[in-house]
Amino acid sequence: MTGQRIACVLASTAGGTGRHAAMLASGCAARGMAVGVFGPAAVPDMLGDNTASYAPLDIAGRPRPARDAAAVLRLRGLLAWWQPDVVHAHGLRAAAVTALALAATARPRPALLVTAHNAAPAGIAPSAVYRALERLAARRADAVLCVSADLAERMRRAGARDVALAVVAAPAAAAPSAEAVAKARADIGADGHKVVLGVGRLARQKGFDVLVDACARLRRRDRAPVLAIAGEGPLDSELRTRARVSGAGVRFLGPRGDVPSLLAAADVVAVPSRWDGQPLIVQEALRAGCSVVASRAGGIPALVGEEAALLVRPADSGRLAAAIASVLDDPGLAGRLRVAAAARASDLPSPADAVDAAAATYARLAAPR
């Protein structure tokens, strides 16, 4: 297993994509592989103190012909320098740039492994671009990993021959101290009200607009719950305006490094995504034994099973509000969800499991073909 040379290519470190890629890079480097990570400026902070190498690579978030051409040439040079056995591209933008960079590489070329992290965006033009990237990645990749079964089926239809589910694991976290939980409660400022917690990137996919609307429906209840949202993203200003206009009691906490403490302070953890793969916040909530209400979308149902969360149709604020209210009003239901969450957590993959799976795939792809 040692001696392999792996190149990890990223277009974005937003959300769970960056955390997952950094975990694999760090874990494989710790096992003796030579790992080079090429991506945005935030990558070194995510890698921390380990032996993975880093070089900057600017891949635009959407098609930009001049920047895309520059990224292809830059990556071609980085791969010629690093000489990897396997190139692991995370996300379809990174996969497309990598496929084009490898097209002019002298044989034997390194194997191309692609992890598909996200579903197609809304809108005709974005969806058309996504489908083109999907076909390019599917047909050029030696193997494709997908974070949910629906993505795997899409990639097969796009022409991928070797498709499997990715093993995605939330980072291990110690139980928070009583002082840390007390501080989290104080930051939320619930003042005796129950707390609904949402954590994630403030982007349309994550559905926080739906969560704000759902909690606005609960504002006339006696002792209406406080909604706390931790995270940052492009919809920050829009969500704050929506919360103010709707009258929902929302505390915007910004990016936080104490998610375990916030989970311990919450009465309900809400995951209102329009689509998601294997969201880390769901795994973290299950491990913390939280009462979870989430969307029946993407890979979430497979992650939580039949009993560890209340699942509702995505983008339906009425049903989301009703599910949240049922957990807040029924201590027995809340308790059953917490017990089921803790039981489900025992079946979740660990970071070591995720690194094991990636290392096995690298070894298979790096073998003489």
WOZIFEN-V130977 format. One record per pair of residues at least 12 apart in sequence whose ideal C-beta (glycine too) atoms are under 10 Angstrom apart, sorted by the first residue. I is the first residue (numbers start at 1). J is the second residue. Records with the same first field share a line. If there is no record, write none. Layout:
I->J, J
This chain:
1->28, 31, 32, 33, 356, 359, 360, 362, 363, 366
2->28, 31, 32, 33, 34
3->32, 33, 34, 85, 366
4->28, 31, 32, 33, 34, 35, 84, 85, 86, 359, 362, 363, 365, 366
5->33, 34, 35, 36, 82, 83, 84, 85, 86, 87, 110, 362, 366
6->24, 25, 28, 29, 33, 34, 35, 36, 37, 52, 82, 84, 85, 86, 87, 88, 110, 113, 358, 359, 362, 365, 366
7->25, 34, 35, 36, 37, 38, 53, 55, 75, 78, 79, 81, 82, 83, 84, 85, 86, 87, 88, 89, 98, 110, 112
8->21, 22, 24, 25, 28, 35, 36, 37, 38, 39, 43, 47, 52, 54, 84, 86, 87, 88, 89, 90, 94, 113, 115, 358
9->21, 36, 37, 38, 39, 57, 59, 71, 75, 78, 79, 84, 87, 88, 89, 90, 91, 93, 94, 95, 97, 98, 101, 112, 114
10->22, 25, 37, 38, 39, 40, 42, 43, 46, 57, 59, 88, 89, 90, 91, 93, 94
11->39, 40, 57, 58, 59, 60, 61, 71, 89, 90, 91, 92, 93, 94, 95, 96, 97, 98
12->39, 40, 42, 59, 60, 61, 90, 91, 93, 94, 117, 118
13->39, 40, 41, 42, 43, 45, 46, 90
14->40, 42, 61, 91, 117, 201, 203, 232, 233, 234
15->117, 118, 200, 201, 203, 205, 206, 231, 233, 276, 277, 279, 280, 281
16->117, 118, 147, 168, 170, 200, 201, 276, 277, 278, 279, 280, 281, 283
17->90, 91, 94, 115, 117, 118, 147, 168, 201, 277
18->39, 40, 42, 43, 45, 46, 47, 90, 91, 117
19->46, 168, 169, 170, 171, 280
20->90, 115, 117, 147, 166, 167, 168, 169, 170, 171, 277, 278, 280, 351, 354, 358
21->37, 39, 43, 46, 47, 88, 89, 90, 91, 94, 115, 117, 358
22->37, 39, 42, 43, 44, 45, 46, 47, 48, 50, 52, 90, 171
23->46, 47, 168, 169, 170, 171, 351, 352, 354, 355, 358
24->37, 52, 88, 90, 115, 166, 167, 168, 169, 351, 354, 355, 357, 358, 359, 362
25->37, 43, 46, 47, 50, 51, 52, 53, 54, 88, 90, 355, 358
26->46, 47, 48, 49, 50, 51, 52, 351, 355
27->50, 52, 351, 352, 354, 355, 356, 358, 359
28->50, 51, 52, 88, 355, 358, 359, 362
29->47, 50, 51, 52, 53, 355
30->50, 51, 52, 355
31->355, 356, 359
32->51
33->51, 52, 84, 85, 86, 358, 359, 362, 363, 366
34->51, 52, 53, 82, 83, 84, 85
35->47, 50, 51, 52, 53, 54, 82, 84, 88, 362
36->52, 53, 54, 55, 78, 79, 81, 82, 83, 84, 87
37->52, 53, 54, 55, 57, 88, 90
38->53, 54, 55, 56, 57, 59, 71, 74, 75, 78, 79, 82, 87, 89, 94, 97, 98
39->54, 55, 56, 57, 58, 59, 90, 91, 94
40->56, 57, 58, 59
41->54, 56, 57, 58
43->55, 56, 57
44->56
53->82
55->74, 75, 77, 78, 81, 82
56->74, 78
57->70, 71, 74, 75, 78, 94, 97, 101
58->70, 71, 74
59->71, 72, 74, 75, 89, 91, 93, 94, 96, 97, 98
60->93, 97
61->91, 93
62->93, 121, 125, 126, 129
63->93, 96, 125, 126, 129, 132, 133
67->97
68->93, 96, 97, 100
69->97, 100
71->93, 94, 96, 97, 98, 100, 101
72->96, 97, 98, 99, 100, 101, 102, 103, 104
73->100, 101, 104
74->97, 101
75->87, 89, 94, 97, 98, 100, 101, 102
76->97, 98, 100, 101, 102, 103, 104, 105
77->101
78->101
79->98, 101, 102, 105, 109, 110
80->101, 105, 106
82->110
83->110
84->109, 110, 111, 362, 366
85->108, 110, 111, 362, 363, 365, 366, 367
86->110, 111, 112, 113, 142, 143, 358, 361, 362, 363, 364, 365, 366
87->99, 101, 102, 105, 109, 110, 111, 112, 113, 114, 141, 142, 365
88->110, 111, 112, 113, 114, 115, 143, 145, 358, 361, 362, 365
89->101, 102, 112, 113, 114, 115, 116, 137, 140, 141
90->113, 114, 115, 116, 117, 145, 166
91->114, 115, 116, 117, 118, 133, 137
92->114, 115, 116, 117, 118, 120, 129, 130, 131, 132, 133, 134, 135, 136, 137, 138, 155
93->118, 129, 130, 133, 137
94->114, 115, 117, 133, 137
95->112, 113, 114, 115, 116, 133, 134, 136, 137, 138, 140, 141, 144
96->114, 129, 132, 133, 134, 135, 136, 137, 140
97->133, 136
98->110, 112, 113, 114, 136, 137, 140, 141
99->112, 114, 133, 136, 137, 138, 139, 140, 141
100->136, 140
102->140
103->140
108->368, 369
109->142, 369
110->142, 365, 366
111->141, 142, 143, 361, 362, 364, 365, 366, 367, 369
112->137, 140, 141, 142, 143, 144, 365
113->141, 142, 143, 144, 145, 162, 358, 361, 362, 364, 365
114->134, 136, 137, 138, 140, 141, 142, 143, 144, 145, 146, 155, 160, 163
115->137, 141, 143, 144, 145, 146, 147, 151, 166, 168, 277, 358, 361
116->133, 134, 137, 138, 141, 144, 145, 146, 147, 148, 151, 152, 154, 155, 158, 160, 163, 166, 277
117->145, 146, 147, 148, 151, 166, 168, 276, 277, 278
118->130, 147, 148, 151, 205, 275, 276, 277, 298
119->147, 148, 150, 151, 154, 205, 274, 275, 276, 277, 297, 298
120->133, 134, 151, 154, 275
121->204, 205, 275
122->204, 205, 274, 275
130->154
131->154, 158
132->158
133->158
134->151, 154, 155, 157, 158, 159, 160
135->155, 157, 158, 159, 160
136->158, 159
137->155, 158, 159, 160
138->154, 155, 156, 157, 158, 159, 160, 161, 163
139->158, 159, 160, 161
140->159, 160
141->155, 159, 160, 161, 162, 163, 365
142->160, 161, 162, 361, 364, 365, 369
143->160, 161, 162, 163, 164, 361, 362, 364, 365
144->156, 158, 159, 160, 161, 162, 163, 164, 166
145->162, 163, 164, 165, 166, 167, 168, 357, 358, 361
146->160, 163, 164, 165, 166, 277, 299
147->165, 166, 167, 168, 276, 277, 278, 279, 298, 299, 303
148->165, 166, 168, 275, 276, 277, 278, 297, 298, 299, 300, 301, 302, 303
149->165, 277, 298, 299, 301, 302
150->275, 277, 297, 298, 299, 302
151->163, 165, 166, 275, 277, 298, 299
152->164, 165, 166, 299
162->361, 364, 365
164->357, 361
165->277, 278, 299, 302, 357
166->277, 278, 299, 349, 354, 357, 358, 361
167->278, 349, 350, 351, 353, 354, 355, 356, 357, 358, 360, 361
168->277, 278, 279, 280, 283, 299, 303, 348, 349, 353, 354, 357
169->278, 280, 283, 348, 349, 350, 351, 352, 353, 354, 355, 357
170->259, 278, 279, 280, 281, 282, 283, 284, 285, 286, 287, 345, 348, 349, 350, 351, 354
171->259, 280, 283, 284, 350, 351, 354
172->287, 350, 351, 352
173->258, 259, 260, 261, 263, 284, 287, 288
174->260
175->260, 261, 264, 287, 288
176->258, 259, 260, 261, 262, 263, 264, 265, 288
177->260, 261, 264
178->261, 264
179->261
180->258, 260, 261, 262, 264, 265
181->258, 260, 261, 262, 263, 264, 265
182->261, 264, 265
183->258, 261, 265
184->197, 228, 230, 253, 256, 258, 259, 260, 261, 262, 263, 264, 265, 266
185->228, 261, 262, 264, 265, 266
186->265
187->228, 230, 251, 253, 254, 256, 258, 261, 262, 265
188->226, 227, 228, 230, 251, 253, 262, 265, 266
189->226, 228, 249, 251
190->225, 226, 228, 249, 251, 265, 266, 267
191->223, 226
192->223, 226
193->221, 223, 224, 225, 226, 249, 267
194->218, 221, 223, 224, 225, 226, 266, 267, 268, 324, 327, 328, 329
195->225, 226, 227, 228, 251, 262, 265, 266, 267, 268, 269, 328
196->211, 214, 215, 218, 225, 226, 227, 228, 229, 248, 249, 250, 266, 267, 268, 269, 270, 293, 324, 327, 328
197->211, 226, 227, 228, 229, 230, 251, 253, 259, 262, 263, 264, 265, 266, 267, 268, 269, 270, 271, 281, 285, 290
198->211, 212, 215, 227, 228, 229, 230, 231, 250, 253, 262, 266, 268, 269, 270, 271, 272, 273, 281
199->228, 229, 230, 231, 253, 256, 259, 262, 263, 266, 269, 270, 271, 279, 280, 281, 282, 284, 285
200->229, 230, 231, 232, 233, 271, 272, 273, 276, 279, 280, 281
201->231, 232, 233, 234, 235, 255
202->229, 230, 231, 232, 233, 234, 235, 236, 237, 238, 239, 240, 252, 254, 255
203->231, 232, 233, 234, 235, 236, 273, 274
204->233, 234, 235, 238, 273, 274
205->233, 273, 274, 275, 276, 297, 298
206->229, 231, 233, 235, 271, 272, 273, 274, 275, 276, 279, 281, 295
207->270, 271, 272, 273, 274, 275, 276, 294, 295, 297, 314, 315, 316, 317, 320
208->227, 229, 231, 233, 235, 236, 238, 239, 242, 243, 250, 252, 270, 272, 273
209->235, 238, 239, 242, 243, 246, 272, 274, 315, 317
210->270, 272, 273, 274, 295, 312, 314, 315, 316, 317, 318, 319, 320, 321
211->227, 229, 239, 243, 248, 250, 270, 271, 272, 273, 293, 317, 320, 321, 324
212->227, 229, 238, 239, 240, 242, 243, 244, 245, 246, 248, 250, 272, 317
213->242, 243, 246, 248, 272, 315, 316, 317, 318, 320, 321
214->227, 248, 270, 272, 293, 312, 316, 317, 318, 319, 320, 321, 322, 323, 324, 325
215->227, 229, 243, 246, 247, 248, 249, 250, 270, 317, 320, 321, 324
216->242, 243, 245, 246, 247, 248, 249, 250, 317, 321
217->246, 248, 317, 318, 320, 321, 322, 324, 325
218->248, 249, 321, 322, 324, 325, 328
219->246, 247, 248, 249
220->247
221->325, 328, 329
223->328
224->247, 248, 249, 328
225->248, 249, 266, 267, 268, 324, 325, 328
226->248, 249, 250, 251, 266, 267
227->243, 248, 249, 250, 251, 252, 268, 270, 324
228->249, 250, 251, 252, 253, 256, 262, 265, 266
229->243, 250, 251, 252, 253, 254, 270
230->251, 252, 253, 254, 255, 256, 257, 258, 259, 262, 263, 281
231->252, 253, 254, 255, 256, 259, 281
232->252, 253, 254, 255, 256
233->255
236->252, 254
239->252
240->252
259->280, 281, 284, 285, 288
260->284, 287, 288
261->288
262->284, 288
263->281, 284, 285, 287, 288, 289, 290
264->288, 289, 290
266->285, 288, 290, 291, 292
267->290, 291, 324, 327, 328, 334
268->285, 290, 291, 292, 293, 310, 323, 324, 325, 326, 327, 328, 334, 337
269->281, 282, 284, 285, 286, 288, 290, 291, 292, 293, 294, 309, 327, 337, 341
270->285, 291, 292, 293, 294, 295, 310, 312, 320, 323, 324, 327
271->285, 292, 293, 294, 295, 297, 300, 303, 304, 309, 311
272->293, 294, 295, 297, 312, 314, 315, 316, 317, 320, 324
273->294, 295, 297, 298, 300, 314, 315
274->295, 297, 298, 314, 315
275->295, 297, 298, 299, 300, 314
276->294, 295, 297, 298, 299, 300, 303, 314
277->297, 298, 299, 300, 302, 303
278->298, 299, 300, 302, 303, 348, 349
279->294, 295, 298, 299, 300, 303
281->294
282->294, 299, 300, 303, 304, 308, 309, 341, 344, 348
283->303, 304, 344, 345, 348, 349
284->345, 348
285->304, 308, 309, 341, 345
286->303, 304, 305, 308, 309, 338, 340, 341, 342, 343, 344, 345, 346, 347, 348
287->341, 342, 344, 345, 346, 348
288->338, 341, 342, 345
289->308, 337, 338, 339, 340, 341, 342, 343, 344, 345
290->308, 309, 334, 337, 338, 341, 342
291->308, 309, 310, 324, 327, 328, 333, 334, 335, 336, 337, 338, 340, 341
292->304, 308, 309, 310, 311, 327, 337, 338, 340, 341, 344
293->309, 310, 311, 312, 319, 320, 321, 322, 323, 324, 325, 326, 327, 328, 337
294->308, 309, 310, 311, 312, 314, 320, 323
295->309, 311, 312, 313, 314, 315, 316, 319, 320
296->309, 310, 311, 312, 313, 314, 316, 319
297->311, 312, 313, 314, 315
298->314
300->314
303->344, 347, 348
304->337, 340, 341, 344
305->340, 341, 343, 344, 347
306->340, 344
307->336, 337, 339, 340, 341, 343, 344
308->336, 337, 338, 339, 340, 341, 342, 343, 344, 345, 347
309->323, 327, 337, 340, 341, 344
310->322, 323, 324, 326, 327, 333, 337
311->323
312->324
